[in-house]
Amino acid sequence: MTGFFLRAAFAALGLWLASVWVSGIVIRDPATLILSAVLLGIVNAVVRPIAIVLTLPITLVTLGLFLLIVNAAMVALVALLVPGFQVTSFGAAFLTALIVSLAGWMGSMLMWRSGRARS
């Protein structure tokens, strides 16, 4: 359970960075940021695997690059579900997905080094 909250914290960090760096991302307040990060974790755990299975042929043809589109779609889905979180374009969702993925990757590396791998 601690691992989920740590991952949500790094997703929140990534979403906050995206709201600062990407011009098409608007997050109204800190509560919206936290809700968006938790919901992004849930969407990535439930909806993303289904989307990956459904898009497996195109993912294989593009050698996995289509997964970037799937990640952007998950960010856009969360933006549709959370009031106060707005994504104005696909490009903004794409860059946000990249930033959140990098923040999550960095968080995973930090957790792995501290001995909390896969908790």
N, CA and C atoms as a LAMMPS dump frame, in Angstrom:
ITEM: TIMESTEP
0
ITEM: NUMBER OF ATOMS
357
ITEM: BOX BOUNDS ff ff ff
-5.0000000000000000e+02 5.0000000000000000e+02
-5.0000000000000000e+02 5.0000000000000000e+02
-5.0000000000000000e+02 5.0000000000000000e+02
ITEM: ATOMS id mol type element x y z
1 1 1 N 0.816 -1.192 0
2 1 2 C 0 0 0
3 1 3 C 0.865 1.263 0
4 2 1 N 1.98 1.195 0.689
5 2 2 C 2.901 2.322 0.714
6 2 3 C 3.443 2.595 -0.688
7 3 1 N 3.707 1.524 -1.44
8 3 2 C 4.204 1.677 -2.8
9 3 3 C 3.231 2.447 -3.677
10 4 1 N 1.921 2.187 -3.517
11 4 2 C 0.921 2.895 -4.312
12 4 3 C 0.957 4.385 -4.002
13 5 1 N 1.051 4.722 -2.715
14 5 2 C 1.064 6.135 -2.341
15 5 3 C 2.343 6.827 -2.795
16 6 1 N 3.459 6.119 -2.76
17 6 2 C 4.699 6.702 -3.274
18 6 3 C 4.609 6.929 -4.778
19 7 1 N 4.036 5.961 -5.491
20 7 2 C 3.864 6.139 -6.938
21 7 3 C 2.899 7.282 -7.243
22 8 1 N 1.833 7.394 -6.432
23 8 2 C 0.887 8.508 -6.617
24 8 3 C 1.576 9.844 -6.348
25 9 1 N 2.471 9.873 -5.376
26 9 2 C 3.203 11.108 -5.085
27 9 3 C 4.094 11.502 -6.262
28 10 1 N 4.753 10.526 -6.874
29 10 2 C 5.595 10.841 -8.029
30 10 3 C 4.742 11.201 -9.247
31 11 1 N 3.561 10.6 -9.374
32 11 2 C 2.648 11.006 -10.444
33 11 3 C 2.175 12.435 -10.218
34 12 1 N 1.907 12.786 -8.959
35 12 2 C 1.508 14.163 -8.648
36 12 3 C 2.636 15.134 -8.978
37 13 1 N 3.86 14.741 -8.669
38 13 2 C 5.004 15.579 -9.018
39 13 3 C 5.088 15.763 -10.536
40 14 1 N 4.918 14.679 -11.275
41 14 2 C 4.945 14.76 -12.738
42 14 3 C 3.824 15.624 -13.283
43 15 1 N 2.622 15.485 -12.722
44 15 2 C 1.502 16.314 -13.172
45 15 3 C 1.755 17.786 -12.853
46 16 1 N 2.32 18.055 -11.684
47 16 2 C 2.618 19.439 -11.334
48 16 3 C 3.666 20.02 -12.286
49 17 1 N 4.726 19.255 -12.554
50 17 2 C 5.748 19.718 -13.5
51 17 3 C 5.135 19.972 -14.874
52 18 1 N 4.245 19.084 -15.303
53 18 2 C 3.599 19.268 -16.6
54 18 3 C 2.737 20.526 -16.61
55 19 1 N 2.066 20.8 -15.5
56 19 2 C 1.234 22.008 -15.459
57 19 3 C 2.087 23.277 -15.509
58 20 1 N 3.329 23.18 -15.051
59 20 2 C 4.23 24.332 -15.099
60 20 3 C 4.878 24.449 -16.476
61 21 1 N 5.29 23.328 -17.054
62 21 2 C 6.065 23.338 -18.296
63 21 3 C 5.225 23.297 -19.565
64 22 1 N 4.089 22.634 -19.546
65 22 2 C 3.284 22.438 -20.759
66 22 3 C 2.149 23.457 -20.757
67 23 1 N 2.035 24.198 -21.838
68 23 2 C 1.073 25.302 -21.871
69 23 3 C -0.385 24.85 -21.959
70 24 1 N -0.662 23.627 -22.341
71 24 2 C -2.043 23.184 -22.479
72 24 3 C -2.589 22.427 -21.286
73 25 1 N -1.904 22.472 -20.146
74 25 2 C -2.327 21.743 -18.954
75 25 3 C -2.693 22.744 -17.865
76 26 1 N -3.89 22.589 -17.302
77 26 2 C -4.339 23.463 -16.224
78 26 3 C -4.817 22.583 -15.069
79 27 1 N -4.216 22.783 -13.906
80 27 2 C -4.65 22.101 -12.69
81 27 3 C -5.016 23.198 -11.7
82 28 1 N -6.274 23.194 -11.271
83 28 2 C -6.826 24.306 -10.505
84 28 3 C -6.184 24.491 -9.13
85 29 1 N -6.059 23.419 -8.341
86 29 2 C -5.555 23.558 -6.973
87 29 3 C -4.872 22.267 -6.528
88 30 1 N -4.233 22.267 -5.367
89 30 2 C -3.528 21.072 -4.894
90 30 3 C -4.435 19.853 -4.7
91 31 1 N -5.67 20.068 -4.283
92 31 2 C -6.59 18.941 -4.115
93 31 3 C -6.871 18.272 -5.467
94 32 1 N -7.028 19.08 -6.497
95 32 2 C -7.227 18.546 -7.848
96 32 3 C -5.998 17.777 -8.306
97 33 1 N -4.833 18.284 -7.979
98 33 2 C -3.58 17.617 -8.334
99 33 3 C -3.497 16.24 -7.686
100 34 1 N -3.793 16.159 -6.4
101 34 2 C -3.722 14.879 -5.688
102 34 3 C -4.779 13.913 -6.204
103 35 1 N -6.011 14.391 -6.399
104 35 2 C -7.073 13.536 -6.934
105 35 3 C -6.708 13.027 -8.328
106 36 1 N -6.142 13.887 -9.155
107 36 2 C -5.74 13.485 -10.506
108 36 3 C -4.647 12.43 -10.473
109 37 1 N -3.692 12.574 -9.568
110 37 2 C -2.598 11.602 -9.466
111 37 3 C -3.111 10.243 -9.013
112 38 1 N -3.989 10.232 -8.011
113 38 2 C -4.54 8.959 -7.531
114 38 3 C -5.392 8.313 -8.615
115 39 1 N -6.228 9.111 -9.275
116 39 2 C -7.075 8.566 -10.336
117 39 3 C -6.239 8.093 -11.522
118 40 1 N -5.149 8.78 -11.822
119 40 2 C -4.262 8.323 -12.893
120 40 3 C -3.666 6.958 -12.548
121 41 1 N -3.311 6.759 -11.291
122 41 2 C -2.815 5.45 -10.861
123 41 3 C -3.86 4.361 -11.016
124 42 1 N -5.102 4.672 -10.668
125 42 2 C -6.178 3.689 -10.8
126 42 3 C -6.472 3.403 -12.266
127 43 1 N -6.517 4.455 -13.076
128 43 2 C -6.769 4.274 -14.514
129 43 3 C -5.645 3.46 -15.156
130 44 1 N -4.403 3.734 -14.762
131 44 2 C -3.281 2.966 -15.308
132 44 3 C -3.311 1.511 -14.857
133 45 1 N -3.9 1.234 -13.715
134 45 2 C -3.975 -0.136 -13.222
135 45 3 C -5.151 -0.904 -13.814
136 46 1 N -6.231 -0.209 -14.162
137 46 2 C -7.445 -0.895 -14.608
138 46 3 C -7.689 -0.734 -16.111
139 47 1 N -7.73 0.494 -16.585
140 47 2 C -8.114 0.76 -17.975
141 47 3 C -6.949 0.54 -18.941
142 48 1 N -5.759 0.947 -18.563
143 48 2 C -4.603 0.863 -19.467
144 48 3 C -4.309 -0.561 -19.938
145 49 1 N -4.344 -1.58 -19.061
146 49 2 C -4.101 -2.933 -19.57
147 49 3 C -5.13 -3.378 -20.611
148 50 1 N -6.37 -2.975 -20.421
149 50 2 C -7.412 -3.313 -21.397
150 50 3 C -7.12 -2.614 -22.722
151 51 1 N -6.752 -1.343 -22.652
152 51 2 C -6.42 -0.587 -23.869
153 51 3 C -5.211 -1.194 -24.568
154 52 1 N -4.233 -1.654 -23.801
155 52 2 C -3.042 -2.256 -24.406
156 52 3 C -3.399 -3.544 -25.135
157 53 1 N -4.241 -4.363 -24.529
158 53 2 C -4.647 -5.613 -25.186
159 53 3 C -5.429 -5.315 -26.458
160 54 1 N -6.327 -4.332 -26.398
161 54 2 C -7.141 -4.006 -27.576
162 54 3 C -6.311 -3.402 -28.71
163 55 1 N -5.22 -2.739 -28.385
164 55 2 C -4.397 -2.106 -29.415
165 55 3 C -3.106 -2.884 -29.676
166 56 1 N -3.067 -4.136 -29.248
167 56 2 C -1.843 -4.924 -29.387
168 56 3 C -1.339 -5.034 -30.83
169 57 1 N -2.212 -5.267 -31.83
170 57 2 C -1.685 -5.358 -33.203
171 57 3 C -0.96 -4.084 -33.663
172 58 1 N -1.557 -2.924 -33.413
173 58 2 C -0.902 -1.681 -33.845
174 58 3 C 0.34 -1.402 -33.004
175 59 1 N 0.32 -1.824 -31.748
176 59 2 C 1.504 -1.66 -30.9
177 59 3 C 2.654 -2.501 -31.422
178 60 1 N 2.363 -3.71 -31.859
179 60 2 C 3.404 -4.571 -32.417
180 60 3 C 3.943 -4.018 -33.73
181 61 1 N 3.051 -3.506 -34.578
182 61 2 C 3.477 -2.959 -35.867
183 61 3 C 4.362 -1.729 -35.677
184 62 1 N 4.055 -0.922 -34.661
185 62 2 C 4.847 0.288 -34.415
186 62 3 C 5.998 0.041 -33.446
187 63 1 N 6.263 -1.222 -33.158
188 63 2 C 7.353 -1.616 -32.26
189 63 3 C 7.243 -0.976 -30.876
190 64 1 N 6.008 -0.849 -30.399
191 64 2 C 5.767 -0.346 -29.055
192 64 3 C 5.557 1.142 -28.944
193 65 1 N 5.785 1.886 -30.004
194 65 2 C 5.638 3.339 -29.935
195 65 3 C 4.194 3.773 -29.715
196 66 1 N 3.243 2.93 -30.099
197 66 2 C 1.833 3.278 -29.903
198 66 3 C 1.479 3.351 -28.42
199 67 1 N 2.287 2.746 -27.564
200 67 2 C 2.043 2.836 -26.12
201 67 3 C 2.121 4.279 -25.629
202 68 1 N 2.886 5.108 -26.315
203 68 2 C 2.926 6.533 -25.973
204 68 3 C 1.566 7.187 -26.208
205 69 1 N 0.887 6.76 -27.261
206 69 2 C -0.459 7.267 -27.55
207 69 3 C -1.433 6.787 -26.488
208 70 1 N -1.302 5.531 -26.067
209 70 2 C -2.167 4.975 -25.022
210 70 3 C -1.968 5.754 -23.721
211 71 1 N -0.721 6.068 -23.379
212 71 2 C -0.448 6.844 -22.165
213 71 3 C -1.079 8.237 -22.239
214 72 1 N -0.991 8.866 -23.394
215 72 2 C -1.616 10.182 -23.573
216 72 3 C -3.133 10.084 -23.435
217 73 1 N -3.705 9.007 -23.939
218 73 2 C -5.149 8.804 -23.813
219 73 3 C -5.554 8.623 -22.35
220 74 1 N -4.718 7.985 -21.551
221 74 2 C -5.028 7.807 -20.128
222 74 3 C -5.013 9.156 -19.403
223 75 1 N -4.072 10.02 -19.758
224 75 2 C -4.034 11.366 -19.169
225 75 3 C -5.285 12.137 -19.575
226 76 1 N -5.67 12.038 -20.838
227 76 2 C -6.867 12.731 -21.314
228 76 3 C -8.123 12.191 -20.624
229 77 1 N -8.175 10.885 -20.381
230 77 2 C -9.319 10.291 -19.688
231 77 3 C -9.429 10.834 -18.265
232 78 1 N -8.319 10.922 -17.573
233 78 2 C -8.329 11.476 -16.215
234 78 3 C -8.776 12.933 -16.248
235 79 1 N -8.337 13.676 -17.252
236 79 2 C -8.745 15.08 -17.368
237 79 3 C -10.251 15.195 -17.593
238 80 1 N -10.833 14.234 -18.297
239 80 2 C -12.286 14.243 -18.489
240 80 3 C -13.034 13.932 -17.196
241 81 1 N -12.439 13.119 -16.347
242 81 2 C -13.111 12.67 -15.128
243 81 3 C -12.953 13.624 -13.949
244 82 1 N -11.887 14.4 -13.918
245 82 2 C -11.604 15.262 -12.766
246 82 3 C -11.911 16.711 -13.12
247 83 1 N -12.883 17.313 -12.422
248 83 2 C -13.121 18.736 -12.653
249 83 3 C -11.948 19.558 -12.106
250 84 1 N -11.533 20.546 -12.859
251 84 2 C -10.399 21.364 -12.459
252 84 3 C -9.09 20.938 -13.091
253 85 1 N -9.099 19.82 -13.823
254 85 2 C -7.918 19.348 -14.548
255 85 3 C -8.267 19.402 -16.019
256 86 1 N -7.588 20.266 -16.763
257 86 2 C -7.902 20.462 -18.175
258 86 3 C -6.693 20.172 -19.045
259 87 1 N -6.958 19.466 -20.126
260 87 2 C -5.956 19.215 -21.161
261 87 3 C -6.538 19.777 -22.444
262 88 1 N -5.85 20.749 -23.051
263 88 2 C -6.429 21.45 -24.194
264 88 3 C -6.152 20.804 -25.54
265 89 1 N -5.143 19.916 -25.622
266 89 2 C -4.815 19.328 -26.919
267 89 3 C -4.163 17.965 -26.728
268 90 1 N -4.093 17.233 -27.828
269 90 2 C -3.423 15.938 -27.77
270 90 3 C -1.94 16.105 -27.472
271 91 1 N -1.328 17.125 -28.041
272 91 2 C 0.093 17.378 -27.794
273 91 3 C 0.375 17.627 -26.318
274 92 1 N -0.517 18.368 -25.667
275 92 2 C -0.35 18.623 -24.237
276 92 3 C -0.488 17.326 -23.445
277 93 1 N -1.456 16.48 -23.822
278 93 2 C -1.621 15.193 -23.147
279 93 3 C -0.404 14.306 -23.376
280 94 1 N 0.131 14.34 -24.588
281 94 2 C 1.305 13.532 -24.924
282 94 3 C 2.518 13.948 -24.096
283 95 1 N 2.787 15.255 -24.048
284 95 2 C 3.922 15.738 -23.254
285 95 3 C 3.72 15.479 -21.763
286 96 1 N 2.488 15.617 -21.297
287 96 2 C 2.195 15.325 -19.893
288 96 3 C 2.445 13.864 -19.587
289 97 1 N 2.024 12.98 -20.476
290 97 2 C 2.256 11.548 -20.269
291 97 3 C 3.752 11.248 -20.211
292 98 1 N 4.526 11.901 -21.061
293 98 2 C 5.979 11.706 -21.025
294 98 3 C 6.58 12.186 -19.707
295 99 1 N 6.156 13.347 -19.252
296 99 2 C 6.694 13.907 -18.008
297 99 3 C 6.3 13.046 -16.812
298 100 1 N 5.047 12.62 -16.772
299 100 2 C 4.588 11.768 -15.665
300 100 3 C 5.318 10.427 -15.698
301 101 1 N 5.536 9.886 -16.885
302 101 2 C 6.27 8.619 -16.998
303 101 3 C 7.708 8.761 -16.508
304 102 1 N 8.349 9.86 -16.883
305 102 2 C 9.722 10.091 -16.42
306 102 3 C 9.78 10.289 -14.906
307 103 1 N 8.822 11.011 -14.355
308 103 2 C 8.785 11.207 -12.903
309 103 3 C 8.55 9.872 -12.193
310 104 1 N 7.655 9.05 -12.733
311 104 2 C 7.418 7.728 -12.152
312 104 3 C 8.631 6.827 -12.253
313 105 1 N 9.321 6.919 -13.375
314 105 2 C 10.534 6.118 -13.549
315 105 3 C 11.598 6.535 -12.545
316 106 1 N 11.774 7.85 -12.371
317 106 2 C 12.741 8.343 -11.397
318 106 3 C 12.351 7.9 -9.988
319 107 1 N 11.056 7.949 -9.685
320 107 2 C 10.585 7.499 -8.38
321 107 3 C 10.833 6.025 -8.156
322 108 1 N 10.616 5.231 -9.187
323 108 2 C 10.883 3.79 -9.08
324 108 3 C 12.362 3.523 -8.849
325 109 1 N 13.204 4.293 -9.515
326 109 2 C 14.641 4.124 -9.312
327 109 3 C 15.03 4.483 -7.877
328 110 1 N 14.457 5.545 -7.345
329 110 2 C 14.753 5.945 -5.971
330 110 3 C 14.243 4.902 -4.97
331 111 1 N 13.047 4.373 -5.221
332 111 2 C 12.504 3.345 -4.325
333 111 3 C 13.334 2.08 -4.403
334 112 1 N 13.809 1.728 -5.592
335 112 2 C 14.612 0.518 -5.755
336 112 3 C 15.938 0.664 -5.018
337 113 1 N 16.54 1.826 -5.122
338 113 2 C 17.824 2.051 -4.455
339 113 3 C 17.692 2.09 -2.943
340 114 1 N 16.528 2.522 -2.448
341 114 2 C 16.357 2.579 -0.998
342 114 3 C 15.902 1.246 -0.426
343 115 1 N 15.76 0.232 -1.267
344 115 2 C 15.37 -1.095 -0.791
345 115 3 C 13.885 -1.316 -0.759
346 116 1 N 13.112 -0.447 -1.357
347 116 2 C 11.656 -0.593 -1.383
348 116 3 C 11.166 -1.046 -2.741
349 117 1 N 11.91 -1.853 -3.407
350 117 2 C 11.526 -2.297 -4.752
351 117 3 C 10.258 -3.122 -4.679
352 118 1 N 9.317 -2.816 -5.524
353 118 2 C 8.075 -3.564 -5.699
354 118 3 C 7.254 -3.698 -4.428
355 119 1 N 7.239 -2.653 -3.623
356 119 2 C 6.417 -2.741 -2.411
357 119 3 C 5.039 -2.191 -2.635
